[in-house]
């Protein structure tokens, strides 16, 4: 996104080279499915805003490349169920304008509908829009967000501290578009009111922040952060590891990058961990493809696995399984050149297919994939901005194979209860056949469990950030044996069941109950004497796995009155 290229891009945007129609899997149907639109769009999010069973689109519009232009409306497109969209901005987001670089959806108050966060540029305050349940949004920034202003290119929702609500993280370039600033983390109080934090993110300004992404890089069930920057070293992109409480430390294992515009995470080789692609982040503004070693402690640069990997002004990407062969393929959006589709060999080696999509040169700066007409096939939309005619586009997948692959539970919490009278949270990392900053589009994720072999009970698992969902098993009686598992349903209706895990509700500790069996009676004296007698009882009196002087202290403490 360089200002000097604008004239050249404007010329290129008018040129289209169309592949033979019979060969195209993705056919542009913008004129029949989208309203006519001529606004500078920076990003979009795909979400069912009105809970009617189809996917709508919210566009983040913002005028001005490096200097502030005219405020634009956040644009709301409502789906009629068949993938034809109406612009209902005037009734669903009345009077909401700004300089928006990013928009994302999350249920901030856990009332069952999707709210929105808008990343505002040019040292403006971010805005939060609350859904009334019917897809009508009210700007409640004044009562829900700190007063901090920033120049923000992106914001993301995610539960960073495992308390069951969605927190917020922001890119922050300070007072100017391509400046430098301290990224911001806001914590949710559970009711959708956010508080700024200090000491949670690594301290220090970062230059030219373009994207920020939550993802679980090590399958430890907390959300890590990738911060993408357009600046060159030493201000390269950052990888921050979550300690489980929402406090982050820099992990200096990310290979050097530069001019990164976005990152996307997906398991490109089927080994169960999330790999990364950095758009424009490689040598000479090529793509940077990074293979995860499984723990996020080592990333192998496999950018040569993308053929071709041209040095063009690309801006965004998404992984999705185009041919339903079980691996993630890829679409890359380019500004001033044609958008490109790559097929995966199954081992994370990508080769471009030039026949699946018309070769249109336009001004793509954001890409999303979703099933917009509920035919169980992934379609593509692109957000157009910065130069050209600013007409956002939609490409319908009319001939590809339907999605027949179930979601997979990659990781799930093993509950180890510390006390009996406590509800237990369960997080699950789940993969499907598409990626977005909200993982995949689901039609329900549930936490299922039995108690002492009884009937199956079910609890909802709301989305928790990127590829993660979270649910609660309520308090169970002492000694209960609980078996639990996750069932996830994707947008096509495919249902995947994860593995089962088990825990037992512990007996509370009573210092008078020496054998810890939940009953205080004469047998305790027998246990005590057996424990104390030479050679005829356990020497590890407190049963903590070691034998030392502390055992006598435990014994005397238990015996004292």
Residue, then its C-alpha position, 0 to 999 in steps of 0.5 A: x500500500x504505497x502512495x506512489x503506486x496509486x496512478x498505476x493501480x488506477x490504470x490496472x484496475x480497469x483491466x480484466x483478463x477473463x479465463x474461459x467461463x466453463x473452467x471457472x469454479x468461482x464466478x464473479x456475480x457482483x452486479x446481481x448480488x451486491x448493491x452498487x457501491x463506491x466507497x473506500x473499504x478497508x476490511x470486512x467481517x462475515x457474520x449472521x447479524x440477525x440470527x436468521x441462518x444466513x451470513x451477512x457482511x459488515x464493511x469497514x469503510x475509511x477514507x484516506x491513505x496516509x492523511x485523513x479524508x471524509x468520514x464514511x459509514x460502516x456499511x451493513x449488507x443483509x443477506x436474503x438467504x440466497x446470497x443476494x444482499x441489500x444495503x440496510x446501513x440506514x436502519x441497522x447502523x444509523x449515523x455511524x461514521x468514521x475512518x474505519x480500518x477494521x471491523x470484527x464481531x464478538x458477543x461482548x455481553x454473552x446475550x447470544x448475538x454478535x456485537x461489533x468493534x470498529x478500529x478507527x484510524x487517524x488518532x480517533x477513539x475505537x467504536x463498539x456497536x451493540x446488537x439488539x438481537x435483531x441485527x440493529x446496532x447502537x453505538x455504545x462507545x461512551x459507556x463501554x470503552x476507555x476514552x483512549x484515542x489511537x490510529x488503529x488498523x485492526x482490532x480483535x476479540x478473544x478471551x485472554x484470561x479464561x474468565x469466559x468473556x471476550x477481551x479486546x486487543x488493538x493495533x495502535x500507531x499512535x497519533x498518525x496513520x503509519x506512526x508508532x505506538x503501544x498496542x492496547x489490550x482491554x479487559x471485559x468485566x463480563x458485561x461488555x464494559x472494557x478497561x485498559x490494561x498496563x503490563x499485560x502486553x510487552x512494553x514498547x512502541x511498535x511502528x506501522x502496525x497493520x494487523x493483529x491476530x489471536x491464535x493458539x500457536x502451541x495448543x495449550x488452550x490460551x490465545x497467543x498474539x501475532x502483531x504484523x507490521x509494515x516496518x522493516x527490522x528492527x521493528x518487524x512483526x511480533x509473536x507474543x505468548x500468553x502465560x495463561x492469565x492474559x499476560x504476554x511475553x515476546x517470543x523471539x522465534x518468528x523469522x524476520x519479516x518486513x512490509x507485512x500487511x496481514x497474517x492468517x493462521x491455518x494447519x497447512x500440512x495436517x499435523x495439528x498445529x497452526x502455521x502462518x502466512x504473512x502477506x507481503x512479509x517475505x523477501x522483496x514483498x513476496x509471501x512469507x509461509x511459516x511452518x510451526x514446529x508444534x509449540x511455536x518455538x520454531x518456525x521454518x520458512x517454506x516460502x519457496x513452497x508457493x509457486x509462483x510467489x510474485x513480488x506484487x502488492x498483495x494485501x490479504x489471504x485466506x485458507x480454505x479447502x477448495x476441492x474438499x480433498x482434506x487440505x487447506x488451499x488458499x486465496x490471495x488478494x492483490x491491489x493492482x494485480x489479479x487475485x490468485x488461488x493456490x491448491x495445496x498438495x496436502x503437505x503445505x506445497x501450494x501451486x497456483x490454479x489459473x482456471x478456477x477464478x477470473x483474472x481480474x485486476x482490481x484493488x483488493x485489500x481484504x478477502x473473506x470466504x464463506x457460504x453465502x447462499x447456503x449451498x454448502x460451498x465456500x464463496x469469496x468476497x473482496x473489499x476494494x479500497x485505496x485506488x480504483x472504482x471501489x466496488x466490493x466484489x463477490x465470487x460465487x462457487x457454483x460448481x465446486x464440491x460441497x463441504x462434506x468434512x466435519x470439524x475436528x477437535x484439535x485440543x481440549x482442556x483436561x479438567x483437574x478439579x482443585x476443590x469440589x464446589x466449583x464449576x469447570x470450564x472447558x476450552x476446545x481448539x477446533x479446526x474446519x475447512x476454512x479460516x478467518x479471524x473467528x476460526x470457522x463459521x459454526x452452527x453450534x458448538x456444545x459441551x456434552x457430559x455424563x455424570x456417573x454414567x447417567x443421561x447426556x447433558x449439554x451446555x453451549x460453547x460460545x466462540x472464545x477467540x479465533x479457533x477456540x470455543x468455551x463452555x461450563x460444566x456446572x458444580x457436581x456432587x463429591x465423588x461424581x465421575x464426569x465424562x465430557x466431550x465436544x460436538x461441533x457443527x459447521x455451516x454446512x451441517x457437518x458434525x464432528x465429535x471430539x474425544x472424551x475426557x474424564x474427571x472425578x469430583x474430589x473429596x474436600x480435605x478434613x484434617x481429622x480424616x487421616x485416611x482421606x476417605x470422606x469419613x471420620x471414624x475409628x478407621x482413621x486411628x488404624x490408618x494413623x498407626x499404620x502410617x506411623x508403624x515401622x515397616x507396616x505402613x506408608x511412610x509418605x504420610x501426606x501422600x504428596x509423592x515424597x518422604x521427608x520431615x514435612x510428613x511429621x509436620x502434617x501428622x502433628x498438624x492433623x492430630x492437633x486439637 
